[in-house]
Amino acid sequence: MSAVELFTYGDTHHVRVVRDPEGDPWFVLADLCRVLAIAAPARLAARLDEGVRQTHTLQTAGGPQQMTIVSEPGMYEVVIRSDKPEAAKFRRWITTQVLPAIRRTGTYSRYPAQPTELPSKRQLAQMVIDAEDRADAETRARIEAESRAKALSAAREADAPKVEYVDTFVTDTDLLSFSTVASTCRITEKRLRALLIERGWIYVQTDSRWSESAGKKIERRRYSEKADRKNHFRRVETHDAPRFRASEVMHTLKITPTGARAIARLVANST
């Protein structure tokens, strides 16, 4: 990069410019932001395309400092981001005074070194369009992020009373039935079991056995936790019950306090 060239806008604002080996100008981003009343230059730099920004060491009164510099297209994009009414006047100052002064030096540039040969209207228009497209994309991304954040916040608010109940009235040594947790979450036990199966938290197995009292075969269901949800559920074996599928111990699936809190959040986000 070349030595720093200092340009004064108005009576008080200074804009530092350096040139790359091809003679193209690069503007100190902090100076542009100061003139255009744009806060947080570092945040703005992160939003600019890497092709129009880079860091460069400049000598300052306090010694060498790493600063962000932007190319000519980057400068146009920065100007577009300013809400200051004077932004258009500043852009005209750049294109009619700063750039011609730089190109009068005779240093090789992608544009001829005559003071009147600036980027064409078409080139300027395309730079503006490209910058506006990037700004629109960022706006859409920000709106989507804000929408997701609002949805999560609303879910947490709806979730809070249910989670608070579990935290207040359930100790770590307690095990809860599905009907109790379902009632706390204000849904039916059938709906709760279906939701947990649907989300892959538990699974169900069935068998059938002859019932003397009913005089027919009846179906039994045995619910079990998935491997990655063992801290949410506990199996309580019932050794006095008839064997499940003739050989396995029957059990009743209970819900742990950790599981109850997780289920409260799941239900809140699913309704």
ROLO-887721 format. One record per residue: residue in three letters; x, y, z of N, C-alpha, C in turn; residue number from 1. Coordinates in pm, whole numbers, always signed. Last residue first. Layout:
REM residues N
 residu     nu     nv     nw    cau    cav    caw     cu     cv     cw num
    ALA      X      Y      Z      X      Y      Z      X      Y      Z NUM
...
//
This chain:
REM residues 271
 residu     nu     nv     nw    cau    cav    caw     cu     cv     cw num
    THR  -4750  -2688  +2138  -4891  -2649  +2137  -4907  -2508  +2088 271
    SER  -4488  -2739  +2162  -4560  -2821  +2064  -4706  -2780  +2052 270
    ASN  -4370  -2606  +2365  -4325  -2572  +2230  -4401  -2647  +2122 269
    ALA  -4493  -2728  +2583  -4512  -2584  +2561  -4474  -2544  +2419 268
    VAL  -4394  -2987  +2561  -4537  -2963  +2541  -4562  -2816  +2510 267
    LEU  -4121  -2938  +2621  -4162  -3000  +2494  -4308  -2970  +2464 266
    ARG  -4134  -2838  +2880  -4084  -2752  +2772  -4128  -2806  +2636 265
    ALA  -4234  -3063  +3011  -4308  -2937  +3018  -4265  -2843  +2906 264
    ILE  -4028  -3245  +2961  -4159  -3266  +2898  -4242  -3139  +2901 263
    ALA  -3827  -3140  +3123  -3807  -3146  +2978  -3940  -3163  +2905 262
    ARG  -3945  -3174  +3374  -3911  -3039  +3327  -3895  -3037  +3176 261
    ALA  -3969  -3453  +3379  -4089  -3369  +3388  -4063  -3228  +3339 260
    GLY  -3702  -3536  +3370  -3790  -3565  +3258  -3914  -3478  +3259 259
    THR  -3622  -3449  +3622  -3556  -3395  +3502  -3643  -3416  +3380 258
    PRO  -3791  -3612  +3780  -3805  -3466  +3782  -3740  -3399  +3661 257
    THR  -3897  -3896  +3573  -3812  -3833  +3673  -3837  -3682  +3676 256
    ILE  -4175  -4107  +3534  -4103  -3988  +3484  -4024  -3926  +3598 255
    LYS  -4205  -4461  +3473  -4230  -4338  +3549  -4142  -4226  +3495 254
    LEU  -4348  -4749  +3344  -4254  -4640  +3317  -4297  -4515  +3394 253
    THR  -4357  -5063  +3489  -4432  -4939  +3466  -4332  -4827  +3448 252
    HIS  -4296  -5394  +3362  -4259  -5273  +3436  -4354  -5158  +3400 251
    MET  -4251  -5747  +3375  -4334  -5632  +3340  -4285  -5511  +3421 250
    VAL  -3984  -5941  +3259  -4048  -5877  +3373  -4129  -5757  +3325 249
    GLU  -4040  -6192  +3008  -3981  -6067  +3054  -4059  -6008  +3172 248
    SER  -4175  -6419  +2920  -4045  -6434  +2987  -3989  -6305  +3048 247
    ALA  -4430  -6372  +2808  -4401  -6502  +2868  -4271  -6509  +2946 246
    ARG  -4470  -6108  +2753  -4430  -6196  +2643  -4371  -6326  +2698 245
    PHE  -4419  -6052  +3086  -4447  -5987  +2958  -4389  -6073  +2848 244
    ARG  -4570  -6238  +3349  -4455  -6207  +3265  -4499  -6146  +3132 243
    PRO  -4801  -6084  +3576  -4768  -6188  +3479  -4654  -6143  +3387 242
    ALA  -4655  -5921  +3865  -4743  -5920  +3748  -4706  -6035  +3656 241
    ASP  -4466  -5915  +4057  -4582  -5999  +4084  -4681  -6001  +3968 240
    HIS  -4276  -5737  +3975  -4243  -5880  +3966  -4363  -5970  +3991 239
    THR  -4256  -5466  +3814  -4365  -5528  +3891  -4350  -5679  +3879 238
    GLU  -4018  -5202  +3811  -4055  -5340  +3779  -4165  -5390  +3872 237
    VAL  -4008  -4903  +3674  -4042  -4962  +3803  -4096  -5102  +3776 236
    ARG  -3778  -4711  +3501  -3863  -4831  +3496  -3884  -4884  +3638 235
    ARG  -3781  -4366  +3443  -3733  -4475  +3528  -3830  -4591  +3518 234
    PHE  -3664  -4088  +3240  -3763  -4189  +3278  -3697  -4295  +3367 233
    HIS  -3456  -3921  +3186  -3590  -3862  +3191  -3696  -3960  +3243 232
    ASN  -3225  -4054  +3153  -3233  -3966  +3271  -3370  -3902  +3286 231
    LYS  -3265  -4188  +2913  -3269  -4265  +3037  -3278  -4177  +3161 230
    ARG  -3270  -4115  +2650  -3361  -4044  +2741  -3369  -4113  +2877 229
    ASP  -3129  -4263  +2471  -3078  -4129  +2499  -3168  -4049  +2593 228
    ALA  -3282  -4499  +2451  -3151  -4502  +2517  -3101  -4363  +2555 227
    LYS  -3629  -4448  +2537  -3522  -4463  +2440  -3388  -4446  +2512 226
    GLU  -3826  -4629  +2780  -3755  -4509  +2735  -3655  -4543  +2626 225
    SER  -4138  -4803  +2730  -3997  -4798  +2772  -3932  -4673  +2714 224
    TYR  -4449  -4951  +2811  -4375  -4836  +2761  -4234  -4837  +2817 223
    ARG  -4650  -5207  +2718  -4537  -5176  +2805  -4455  -5064  +2741 222
    ARG  -4985  -5314  +2717  -4882  -5226  +2660  -4775  -5201  +2764 221
    ARG  -5186  -5599  +2644  -5114  -5515  +2740  -5010  -5430  +2665 220
    GLU  -5506  -5718  +2554  -5375  -5665  +2512  -5314  -5579  +2622 219
    ILE  -5664  -6026  +2639  -5654  -5880  +2646  -5513  -5837  +2607 218
    LYS  -5884  -6288  +2559  -5748  -6235  +2556  -5752  -6082  +2562 217
    LYS  -6152  -6352  +2798  -6095  -6336  +2665  -5950  -6288  +2675 216
    GLY  -6273  -6324  +3043  -6312  -6438  +2961  -6260  -6427  +2819 215
    ALA  -6219  -6145  +3234  -6283  -6094  +3112  -6330  -6206  +3022 214
    SER  -6106  -6309  +3426  -6220  -6224  +3463  -6294  -6172  +3341 213
    GLU  -5900  -6432  +3289  -6009  -6514  +3341  -6131  -6427  +3370 212
    SER  -5740  -6342  +3002  -5793  -6287  +3126  -5912  -6370  +3170 211
    TRP  -5446  -6428  +2835  -5584  -6464  +2867  -5625  -6407  +3001 210
    ARG  -5260  -6168  +2669  -5272  -6279  +2764  -5420  -6304  +2794 209
    SER  -5027  -6010  +2451  -5166  -6044  +2486  -5166  -6165  +2579 208
    ASP  -4823  -5714  +2416  -4841  -5859  +2417  -4988  -5886  +2450 207
    THR  -4626  -5443  +2283  -4753  -5504  +2324  -4739  -5656  +2334 206
    GLN  -4436  -5147  +2347  -4443  -5286  +2302  -4575  -5345  +2353 205
    VAL  -4332  -4818  +2261  -4429  -4906  +2324  -4421  -5045  +2261 204
    TYR  -4090  -4566  +2356  -4151  -4656  +2258  -4243  -4752  +2333 203
    ILE  -3987  -4219  +2388  -4024  -4350  +2441  -4074  -4437  +2327 202
    TRP  -3892  -4018  +2223  -3845  -4021  +2362  -3873  -4158  +2426 201
    GLY  -3977  -3959  +1965  -3869  -4055  +1984  -3812  -4058  +2125 200
    ARG  -4194  -3806  +1915  -4065  -3737  +1922  -3948  -3831  +1950 199
    GLU  -4397  -4000  +1928  -4374  -3927  +1802  -4236  -3861  +1801 198
    ILE  -4386  -4063  +2198  -4353  -4165  +2097  -4318  -4099  +1965 197
    LEU  -4468  -3822  +2304  -4335  -3873  +2339  -4291  -3983  +2244 196
    LEU  -4727  -3803  +2198  -4627  -3702  +2165  -4486  -3753  +2192 195
    ALA  -4855  -4022  +2317  -4842  -4017  +2170  -4734  -3917  +2128 194
    ARG  -4846  -3944  +2585  -4774  -4064  +2542  -4752  -4063  +2390 193
    LEU  -5011  -3714  +2569  -4872  -3705  +2614  -4792  -3826  +2567 192
    ARG  -5257  -3816  +2487  -5185  -3722  +2399  -5038  -3712  +2438 191
    LYS  -5318  -3970  +2712  -5306  -4034  +2580  -5227  -3946  +2485 190
    GLU  -5341  -3777  +2909  -5231  -3874  +2918  -5209  -3942  +2783 189
    THR  -5411  -3448  +2776  -5451  -3581  +2820  -5329  -3673  +2827 188
    ILE  -5276  -3145  +2923  -5312  -3228  +2808  -5353  -3365  +2862 187
    ARG  -5157  -2983  +3120  -5291  -2954  +3068  -5319  -3021  +2934 186
    CYS  -4932  -3041  +3254  -4914  -2978  +3122  -5047  -2947  +3053 185
    THR  -5044  -3169  +3472  -4967  -3045  +3492  -4953  -2968  +3362 184
    SER  -5148  -3394  +3344  -5239  -3297  +3406  -5169  -3163  +3429 183
    ALA  -4911  -3519  +3267  -5006  -3475  +3164  -5101  -3370  +3221 182
    VAL  -4805  -3580  +3516  -4734  -3485  +3430  -4827  -3432  +3322 181
    THR  -5002  -3764  +3603  -4971  -3644  +3680  -4905  -3538  +3594 180
    SER  -4994  -3964  +3409  -5119  -3889  +3427  -5094  -3760  +3505 179
    PHE  -4741  -4070  +3438  -4774  -3999  +3315  -4900  -3914  +3333 178
    SER  -4607  -4011  +3768  -4682  -4089  +3670  -4710  -4004  +3547 177
    LEU  -4277  -3950  +3890  -4413  -3905  +3858  -4477  -3998  +3757 176
    LEU  -4070  -3980  +4169  -4101  -4027  +4035  -4248  -3996  +4009 175
    ASP  -3840  -3797  +4371  -3976  -3832  +4330  -3977  -3889  +4190 174
    THR  -3592  -3704  +4428  -3617  -3845  +4460  -3757  -3890  +4417 173
    ASP  -3591  -3435  +4371  -3513  -3523  +4285  -3541  -3671  +4311 172
    THR  -3935  -3316  +4404  -3796  -3330  +4447  -3725  -3430  +4359 171
    VAL  -4173  -3086  +4301  -4116  -3217  +4276  -3971  -3220  +4320 170
    PHE  -4264  -2825  +4330  -4333  -2931  +4402  -4272  -3070  +4386 169
    THR  -4095  -2650  +4184  -4139  -2616  +4319  -4189  -2738  +4396 168
    ASP  -4041  -2754  +3932  -3928  -2716  +4016  -3971  -2697  +4162 167
    VAL  -4306  -2786  +3838  -4220  -2902  +3855  -4106  -2871  +3950 166
    TYR  -4390  -2517  +3830  -4462  -2616  +3911  -4372  -2735  +3941 165
    GLU  -4211  -2408  +3645  -4208  -2360  +3784  -4279  -2460  +3876 164
    VAL  -4295  -2532  +3413  -4162  -2565  +3465  -4152  -2524  +3611 163
    LYS  -4545  -2407  +3389  -4536  -2553  +3398  -4403  -2595  +3458 162
    PRO  -4485  -2132  +3369  -4568  -2182  +3480  -4555  -2333  +3499 161
    ALA  -4309  -2129  +3127  -4263  -2094  +3261  -4351  -2148  +3373 160
    ASP  -4414  -2165  +2875  -4354  -2280  +2941  -4331  -2254  +3090 159
    ALA  -4480  -1916  +2789  -4588  -2013  +2806  -4541  -2132  +2888 158
    GLU  -4221  -1811  +2779  -4320  -1751  +2869  -4435  -1848  +2896 157
    ARG  -4104  -1972  +2582  -4050  -1975  +2719  -4150  -1918  +2819 156
    ALA  -4257  -1896  +2363  -4263  -2034  +2409  -4212  -2045  +2552 155
    ALA  -4180  -1631  +2336  -4320  -1661  +2366  -4334  -1803  +2421 154
    SER  -3911  -1672  +2270  -3945  -1598  +2391  -4088  -1628  +2434 153
    LEU  -3935  -1802  +2026  -3874  -1872  +2139  -3909  -1805  +2271 152
    ALA  -4053  -1595  +1878  -4124  -1722  +1894  -4069  -1799  +2013 151
    LYS  -3854  -1400  +1886  -3984  -1372  +1947  -4061  -1501  +1973 150
    ALA  -3652  -1533  +1743  -3628  -1496  +1883  -3760  -1469  +1955 149
    ARG  -3769  -1553  +1490  -3738  -1675  +1565  -3720  -1644  +1714 148
    SER  -3782  -1278  +1431  -3905  -1356  +1438  -3884  -1485  +1517 147
    GLU  -3513  -1211  +1423  -3598  -1149  +1525  -3728  -1227  +1542 146
    ALA  -3437  -1365  +1201  -3377  -1393  +1332  -3462  -1334  +1444 145
    GLU  -3589  -1240  +1002  -3612  -1381  +1032  -3557  -1416  +1170 144
    ILE  -3474   -984  +1009  -3616  -1000  +1039  -3648  -1145  +1077 143
    ARG  -3211  -1046   +930  -3235   -988  +1062  -3381  -1007  +1104 142
    ALA  -3253  -1140   +671  -3195  -1230   +771  -3221  -1179   +912 141
    ARG  -3352   -905   +552  -3436  -1025   +560  -3385  -1121   +667 140
    THR  -3125   -742   +580  -3250   -704   +645  -3342   -824   +660 139
    GLU  -2941   -878   +421  -2915   -865   +564  -3042   -829   +640 138
    ALA  -3065   -843   +175  -3045   -978   +227  -3021   -975   +377 137
    ASP  -3050   -564   +151  -3181   -629   +158  -3169   -769   +217 136
    ALA  -2770   -531   +132  -2842   -472   +246  -2980   -537   +263 135
    ARG  -2723   -660   -109  -2664   -714    +13  -2737   -660   +136 134
    ASP  -2868   -487   -275  -2904   -629   -267  -2850   -691   -140 133
    GLU  -2727   -250   -241  -2865   -257   -192  -2911   -402   -180 132
    ALA  -2486   -320   -366  -2486   -285   -224  -2626   -297   -165 131
    ASP  -2576   -360   -626  -2513   -470   -553  -2517   -443   -403 130
    ILE  -2671   -100   -684  -2763   -214   -686  -2706   -330   -605 129
    VAL  -2431    +48   -668  -2541    +78   -577  -2638    -40   -568 128
    MET  -2290    -68   -877  -2235    -72   -741  -2345    -49   -638 127
    GLN  -2456     +0  -1089  -2441   -141  -1053  -2385   -156   -912 126
    ALA  -2424   +277  -1090  -2557   +221  -1066  -2547    +75  -1022 125
    LEU  -2153   +295  -1156  -2199   +346  -1027  -2335   +286   -991 124
    GLN  -2165   +186  -1415  -2086   +122  -1311  -2130   +165  -1172 123
    ARG  -2331   +374  -1539  -2374   +235  -1532  -2297   +161  -1422 122
    LYS  -2181   +602  -1521  -2309   +598  -1451  -2357   +454  -1435 121
    SER  -1832   +505  -1479  -1949   +546  -1556  -2075   +539  -1472 120
    PRO  -1584   +641  -1267  -1668   +528  -1304  -1793   +578  -1377 119
    LEU  -1428   +924  -1438  -1473   +853  -1319  -1549   +728  -1363 118
    GLU  -1232  +1130  -1576  -1278   +996  -1608  -1305   +919  -1480 117
    THR  -1122  +1372  -1511  -1266  +1370  -1539  -1319  +1230  -1564 116
    PRO   -850  +1344  -1472   -934  +1378  -1358  -1082  +1366  -1384 115
    GLN   -702  +1051  -1605   -751  +1186  -1628   -850  +1221  -1517 114
    ALA   -588   +791  -1612   -548   +888  -1509   -586  +1030  -1546 113
    PRO   -832   +527  -1656   -732   +620  -1708   -709   +733  -1609 112
    TYR   -872   +269  -1407   -932   +377  -1485   -821   +466  -1538 111
    ARG   -701   +110  -1274   -789    +42  -1371   -865   +143  -1455 110
    SER   -391   +284  -1275   -520   +252  -1215   -603   +180  -1319 109
    TYR    -62   +390  -1212   -151   +302  -1287   -277   +275  -1207 108
    THR    -25   +737  -1142     -5   +599  -1103   -105   +511  -1175 107
    GLY    -85   +995  -1195    -23   +920  -1303     +6   +776  -1266 106
    THR   -221  +1157  -1024    -80  +1129   -993    -10  +1054  -1104 105
    ARG   -483  +1183  -1068   -397  +1280  -1136   -249  +1249  -1116 104
    ARG   -616  +1012   -904   -581   +964  -1038   -495  +1062  -1116 103
    ILE   -661  +1164   -675   -579  +1043   -666   -530  +1001   -804 102
    ALA   -830  +1360   -777   -701  +1398   -721   -608  +1279   -712 101
    PRO  -1057  +1206   -850   -976  +1273   -953   -838  +1313   -901 100
    LEU  -1134  +1120   -581  -1089  +1025   -683  -1011  +1093   -796  99
    VAL  -1196  +1375   -454  -1098  +1280   -401  -1045  +1188   -511  98
    GLN  -1382  +1514   -629  -1260  +1574   -579  -1155  +1471   -537  97
    THR  -1596  +1367   -723  -1553  +1484   -801  -1423  +1546   -753  96
    THR  -1640  +1155   -548  -1626  +1127   -691  -1576  +1245   -773  95
    ILE  -1650  +1279   -293  -1556  +1170   -320  -1532  +1156   -470  94
    TRP  -1859  +1459   -331  -1725  +1509   -297  -1619  +1403   -326  93
    ARG  -2070  +1284   -372  -2027  +1372   -482  -1888  +1428   -456  92
    ARG  -2081  +1173   -116  -2046  +1088   -229  -2001  +1172   -348  91
    PHE  -2162  +1398    +28  -2032  +1338    +56  -1987  +1250    -61  90
    LYS  -2418  +1430    -73  -2319  +1537    -93  -2177  +1483    -71  89
    ALA  -2536  +1197    +23  -2527  +1219   -122  -2422  +1326   -153  88
    ALA  -2522  +1238   +302  -2449  +1128   +240  -2432  +1148    +90  87
    GLU  -2669  +1423   +435  -2552  +1474   +366  -2475  +1364   +293  86
    PRO  -2864  +1289   +577  -2902  +1356   +451  -2782  +1401   +369  85
    LYS  -2777   +971   +700  -2751  +1115   +708  -2786  +1181   +575  84
    ASP  -2786   +707   +698  -2916   +775   +694  -2900   +926   +696  83
    SER  -2565   +496   +519  -2585   +613   +604  -2724   +672   +586  82
    ARG  -2535   +299   +332  -2586   +259   +463  -2615   +378   +554  81
    ILE  -2415   +423   +118  -2556   +386   +106  -2616   +353   +241  80
    VAL  -2152   +439   +208  -2230   +562   +190  -2379   +531   +186  79
    VAL  -2078   +169   +196  -2083   +238   +325  -2169   +363   +316  78
    GLU  -2081   +132    -80  -2175    +56     +4  -2188   +121   +142  77
    TYR  -1875   +298   -161  -2011   +328   -205  -2114   +256   -118  76
    MET  -1662   +161    -39  -1694   +297     +4  -1836   +333    -35  75
    GLY  -1658    -72   -189  -1692    -79    -48  -1731    +56     +7  74
    PRO  -1569    +29   -435  -1705    -26   -424  -1751    -36   -278  73
    GLU  -1307   +110   -333  -1402   +208   -387  -1545   +153   -385  72
    SER  -1244    -75    -24  -1218    -36   -162  -1320    +67   -208  71
    VAL  -1153     +5   +312  -1249    -46   +215  -1216     +7    +76  70
    ILE   -979   -100   +606   -990    -12   +491  -1084    -77   +390  69
    THR   -933   -109   +951  -1008   -163   +837  -1014    -59   +727  68
    MET   -609   -108  +1104   -736    -45  +1071   -801   -114   +952  67
    GLN   -374   -132  +1353   -445   -209  +1250   -582   -145  +1227  66
    GLN   -125   +118  +1404   -254    +59  +1439   -312    -18  +1322  65
    PRO   +171   +257  +1540   +108   +175  +1437    -23   +113  +1487  64
    GLY   +103   +557  +1745   +184   +447  +1695   +111   +366  +1590  63
    GLY    -62   +766  +1799    -38   +671  +1907    +48   +553  +1866  62
    ALA    -84   +891  +1559    -16   +963  +1667    +17   +870  +1783  61
    THR    -19   +619  +1326   -104   +720  +1389    -24   +790  +1498  60
    GLN    +23   +431  +1040    +93   +508  +1143     +0   +616  +1196  59
    LEU   -159   +130   +983   -137   +273   +956    -63   +337  +1073  58
    THR   -203   -179   +839   -137   -107   +948   -107    +36   +906  57
    HIS   -520   -304   +745   -392   -247   +704   -334   -170   +822  56
    THR   -766   -539   +634   -701   -463   +741   -563   -419   +695  55
    GLN  -1037   -497   +398   -918   -565   +448   -861   -482   +562  54
    ARG  -1314   -525   +168  -1252   -476   +292  -1127   -557   +324  53
    VAL  -1432   -640    -46  -1425   -494    -46  -1365   -438    +83  52
    GLY  -1439   -912    -12  -1372   -860   -131  -1357   -710   -132  51
    GLU  -1597   -966   +204  -1451   -970   +222  -1377   -911   +103  50
    ASP  -1871   -741   +244  -1811   -855   +176  -1660   -849   +189  49
    LEU  -1964   -625   +570  -1919   -600   +433  -1856   -726   +374  48
    ARG  -2008   -687   +829  -2119   -709   +736  -2078   -687   +591  47
    ALA  -1781   -614   +965  -1815   -756   +963  -1925   -787   +862  46
    ALA  -1799   -337   +946  -1695   -408   +871  -1727   -556   +859  45
    LEU  -2002   -282  +1129  -2026   -260   +987  -1925   -337   +904  44
    ARG  -1865   -337  +1364  -1984   -415  +1330  -2016   -402  +1182  43
    ALA  -1669   -138  +1353  -1629   -280  +1354  -1746   -369  +1315  42
    PRO  -1813   +105  +1368  -1745    +67  +1243  -1708    -81  +1238  41
    ALA  -2045   +218  +1537  -1987    +83  +1539  -1925    +43  +1406  40
    ALA  -2252   +449  +1350  -2194   +397  +1473  -2135   +258  +1450  39
    ILE  -2213   +699  +1120  -2245   +557  +1132  -2175   +503  +1257  38
    ALA  -2177   +960  +1022  -2250   +936  +1147  -2299   +793  +1158  37
    LEU  -2011  +1007   +812  -2149   +970   +780  -2234   +938   +903  36
    VAL  -1765  +1059   +929  -1828  +1162   +846  -1977  +1136   +829  35
    ARG  -1723   +813  +1058  -1728   +937  +1136  -1799  +1047  +1057  34
    CYS  -1712   +634   +848  -1821   +622   +945  -1835   +750  +1027  33
    LEU  -1475   +718   +723  -1603   +726   +652  -1720   +723   +750  32
    ASP  -1292   +657   +927  -1309   +795   +883  -1441   +814   +810  31
    ALA  -1313   +379   +946  -1349   +461  +1063  -1371   +607  +1023  30
    LEU  -1212   +295   +695  -1355   +281   +727  -1396   +369   +844  29
    VAL  -1011   +455   +474  -1016   +412   +615  -1163   +413   +659  28
    PHE  -1016   +331   +140  -1054   +434   +237  -1056   +376   +378  27
    TRP   -813   +291   -138   -877   +223    -25   -896   +326    +86  26
    PRO   -781   +318   -495   -792   +376   -361   -862   +285   -261  25
    ASP   -538   +163   -707   -678   +180   -668   -688   +227   -523  24
    GLY   -283   +103   -788   -323   +243   -784   -466   +268   -744  23
    GLU   -194   -147   -765   -253   -111   -895   -299    +34   -899  22
    PRO   -114   -164   -498    -12   -163   -604    -65   -127   -742  21
    ASP   -352    +70   -344   -288    -60   -358   -188    -56   -473  20
    ARG   -339   +366   -144   -359   +302   -275   -288   +168   -277  19
    VAL   -537   +521   +113   -413   +459    +65   -444   +392    -68  18
    VAL   -675   +795   +289   -682   +706   +173   -544   +650   +145  17
    ARG   -873   +943   +539   -743   +890   +499   -762   +786   +388  16
    VAL  -1044  +1232   +588  -1059  +1098   +532   -923  +1052   +481  15
    HIS  -1159  +1449   +839  -1047  +1402   +758  -1072  +1259   +714  14
    HIS  -1365  +1723   +908  -1356  +1578   +887  -1240  +1544   +795  13
    THR  -1374  +2005   +922  -1327  +1927  +1037  -1303  +1780  +1010  12
    ASP  -1479  +2139   +711  -1370  +2204   +784  -1307  +2114   +889  11
    GLY  -1533  +1924   +436  -1580  +2034   +520  -1460  +2098   +589  10
    TYR  -1287  +1688   +442  -1425  +1711   +400  -1484  +1816   +494   9
    THR   -964  +1643   +331  -1047  +1709   +431  -1185  +1740   +373   8
    PHE   -745  +1368   +299   -841  +1459   +235   -932  +1515   +343   7
    LEU   -424  +1235   +285   -527  +1291   +371   -614  +1391   +295   6
    GLU   -278   +932   +214   -314  +1062   +158   -433  +1113   +238   5
    VAL    -15   +725   +326   -149   +777   +350   -166   +914   +284   4
    ALA   +171   +545    +77   +162   +629   +195    +20   +685   +205   3
    SER    +33   +232    -58   +106   +359    -64   +101   +431    +70   2
    MET    +84   -120     +0     +0     +0     +0    +88   +125     +0   1
//
